[in-house]
């Protein structure tokens, strides 16, 4: 499959401070990929380096097989043929919606341009709004116009920098799904930067979790959640707790909640101390079997309730249960485990 974007051993610095250190990734045609991480991890710097707004101090960036960035070389942004959607929409306030979208459509006749703008407005769910101005639009509508403008020149790769962070939660969730569907319908590849794992999981076929300027894991959302590569990814992705135990066989751990037999084998010495990652969906409560524990917190979430439980020995685990299974803080319940993915870290 054709590689649109190839980044190899990328390094970026601000003065003497390293921001990106040895990052590598690739994005193929039609792929939707995300860079996910906390503030300050370097994800936006990577995007700006791909776009040509930041120089690189090491490594290289190739677009469609052509090197566009390396130390001493930086092809200007306008010659990279990329689309970009910004956090602040970056629309021209004095231009109509149609003129904003058609701004980059040079070389077309007026009829062709009008047809293209009309098609894009239809695509982003805003038909008939070409005569309006940015100040007359809601934030969600402005972001749709920004997306249409970026798609107008039909770039092979679209870069999106935290594009939904200024929107309210409900609108953000809806727009993420809409943008994903639009990009798939267009066959446009995208690299999406966010600090929100729900956005990353909804958008990305591949997600790179960044930590201190590096990609800690580049994987599917499913694997990031169920098979995290290290403690940082385990902690950053989803919710969970680490429960201490002893490795009694390559695929079996003895814990305060009983023996866990999992899907992976670890070549560590038997009897060594390990930490077991338990996600809330690994922990079942309220049955007739298990270890008696105490509910110390509960967070009602509508269809589900997240419980925090104190287990024998003083440790805590989380359990996510349907909200019709209603337990109270202070109540003692049986805790049982249903662990399909055995994820261990050496203690």
N, C-alpha and C positions, 0 to 999 in steps of 0.2 A: 504493500500500500504506500502511496506517495507521501513522503514526509514534507509537510509544509514548513514546519519550524523545528530546528535542531539547535539546542543549546548544549555546549560542551564545556565543562569545567569553568563556569562563569564566575568572575570575581568583580565586584564593584566596591568602590570606597568613596566616602565623603571626607576629604582631607586625609588624615592618617587613620581614620576609623573604618575598619572593614564592615560592610553592610551585607554583601553577598559573598559567600565563600565556597567555591567549588561546586556550584549547582549545575546539574545536567538534566535535561528532559527533552522529549520530542512530542510533537503534535502532528497527527496525520490528517489528510483531507476529510472534512466532515465531522471531525472529532470535537466533542465538547469537553473541555478540561478546566480544572480549577486549581488555583493556588490558595490554600487555606492556612491561616495562622494568626497568632495574636498581633497586636500593634507592635511595630518595631522589628518584626522578624525579617523584613526585606522583600516582602512579596510585591509591593507597589514599585519598588526600585527595579525588580526584575521586569515588570511590565513596561516601565518607562525605558529601560534599556532595549527591550525588544522593539519598542516604537521608535527609538532613535533619539529620545530626549535625554538620556544619560550615557556618558562614556563608560566603557568597561576597562578594568585594569588588568584583566586576565581572562583567558578562554576566548570563545567565539560564539557568534550567533549567525545561523544560516537560515535564509528564507527561500523556499523552493530551490534549494541546492546552492544558492549564491551567498557567499559570506558578506554580511552587512555590518557586522561589528567585531572588532578585535582591538587590542591595544594599538593605538595609532590610526585606526580606521573606523569611521562612523558614517555610513550612508545617511543622508538627511532624511528626516521623517517622511517628507512628501514624495520621496523616491522609493519608499518601501512597499507601497501599495496595500497598506493595512487600514482597516477601519478601527475607530476607537470611540468608546462610549464612556463619558466621564461621570464622576459622582455628582457634579453640580450642573449637569445637562449641557452647559456651554452653548446654548442657543443664542443666535443673534437677536436681540430684543427688537430691533428696528425692522426686521424682516418678517414677512408672513410665514406661516407654517410651510406652505408650498415652497417659498423661496429658501427657507432654511434647508428643507430636504433636497431641493434641486441645486444647492450651492455648488456642489462638487461635480455636477453633471455637465462638464464642458464638452464641446464638440457635438452636441445633439441639437437637432432642430427644436424649435419651440413646441411643436406637436409631440415629438418623441419625448421631450422633457416632461411635458404635461402628462403624458400617458404613464411615464415611469413614476412620477410623483403620485398619481392617482392609484396606481397599483400598490405602491408602498404604503399609502394611507389605508388602503383596504387590508393589506397584510397585517398592519399593526393595530387594526380594529378602530380606525379613526376616519372612516370615509366621510367626505364632504366637509372637512375642517380646514382645507388648504388656505382659506382666506382669513383665518383667525391669526392672532398674534400670541407669542409666548405668555404674556402677562394675563391673557384670557383663559389660560389652561391650568388645570390642576397639576400637582407634582407628577402624578402617574402619567398624565397625558404628555407632559413635557418630556418625560423619559422615553415614552414611545416615539415621540418625534425625533429625539436624539438618536434612538436606535434606527429609525427609518433613514435619517440622514447618513448614518454610518454605513448602512447597507446599500445605499443608492449607487455607489460606484462598483458594486458587486465585488467586494474584496474577498480573497480566498480565506482570510483569517481576520477575525474580529477580536479586539482586546477590550475588556470591560473592567473598569477599575471601581470596585465598590459601588455599582450603579444604583443600588436600591437603598442605601444607608440613610437617605434623607426622607424616606417614606414610612408611613405607619405600618405596623406589623401585618395587619390583614391585607393591605394593598400590596405590600412587599411580597408576601407569599403568593398572591395571585399573579403578580407581574413576573415573578421568577418562572412560574409554569408557562405563562404566555410567551416569554422571550425564548425559553427552551424550545417550545413548539415552533415558533417563527424561524429560529435558526435551523432546526431540523427540516422544515419545509423548504427553506432556501438551499439546504446542503452546505451552509457556511460553517466552517470550523471556528471555534472560539476558545479563548483563554480568559477565564473569569477570576478575578481576585476578590476575596471576601474574608472576613473574620468570623462569619456566621456559618457553622457547620450544616445547619438545615438548608441554607441556600446552596452550599457546595454540594450536598447530597442530592438535592432536587435537580441541580443543573448538570453536574459533572459525571461523565462516564469514567473518567480518571481524575483523581484528586491528589494533589501533592500537599502533604502537611509540612509546613515550613517551621523551622526552629533555628534561631540564631544564624540566619543567612544560608541555611542548607535545607534540602528536602529530606526530612526524616523518613518519609515513606510516600511512594508514588504508587497508587493502587486504586482498586474499585472501592466505592463507599462501603460495600458489604465487608470486604476484607479489612478495611481500616477499623471498622467497628468490632468485628469478631476476631481478627488476627493482627492486632497492632504489633508493629515491629519493635517498639521499645516503650519504656515507661512514660515518656513524654506523650507519644501518640495515644497510649492507653488512657492517660489522664485528660488530654485535650479533647479527644473524641468521645462523645456520649457521656454517660454517667457510669459510675461503678466504684467499687472499693477493692483494695488489695487485702486478701486474707492470708495470714501466715500459715504455713504447713510444712510437712516433711515429704520429700520425694521417696516413696517406698518401692516404686518400679518406674521404668522409663515413661509410662503413660498413666501413672496413678499417684495421687497425693492424699496424704492423711491430714485432715483439717479439724478444727473444733466443731464443724458441722457435718463431720463424717468423711468417708472416703470418696474421692472424686476420680473417676476413671474417664479419661478424655480421648480425643481424636488425634492427639499428637504425642510423639515420643521425644523425650529429652535425654541426651547423652551426658547427664551429670551424675556425680556419685550418688548412690543410694544413701538415704539418710540425711542428705543436705537440706538446709533450710531454703524454702522458696516462698514467693508471694504469688497467690493465685488471683487473677483478675476475675471478679464476679460482676457481671452487668445486672441491672435490676430485673431483666427478664430471665436471668438464671435462677432467681430466688423465689420460691413459692411459699406462701404462708396460708394458714387457716385450715390445713388438712389434718388428718388423724396421725400422720407419721412425721418424724423429724425431731429436731432439737428445740426444746422450749426456749423462747427468747422474748424480749420485751420491746414493744413498739414505743419509740421515744420521740418520733416526729411523724407527721403526715402532711402531705401537700395534695389537696384536691385539684384535679386537672380536668374535670368534666367527665369524659368517658373513662378516665383512669385516675388512680390515686397512687402517689409515690410514698412509700413508707420507709422510714429509717428504723432499723432494729438493732438493739444491743444484744449480742450473743454471749454465751458463756465464755469467760475469760476477759470480757470487756471490749472486744472488737465490735465494729459496726458493719452492717451490710444494708443494701438498698433492695427494695422489692417493688415492682410496678404491677399493680393488680387492677382488674376491672373495678370501676367505682361502686358497683353494686355489692362487692365484697367489702363491707364497711367495718373497719376496726378502729378502735379508739386508742389514743395515746395512753400509755400505762398498761394496756391490755397485754396479757401473755398469750403467745400463739406458738404453734409448732412451725419450724422453719425447715424446709427441705430444698435440696438443690436439683436442678435439671440443667446440667452443663454439657452442651454439645460441642463447644469449642474450648479446649484446654489451653489457656494462655498463662505461662509461668515466667517469672523473673527471679533470678537468683537473689536471695536475701543478703 
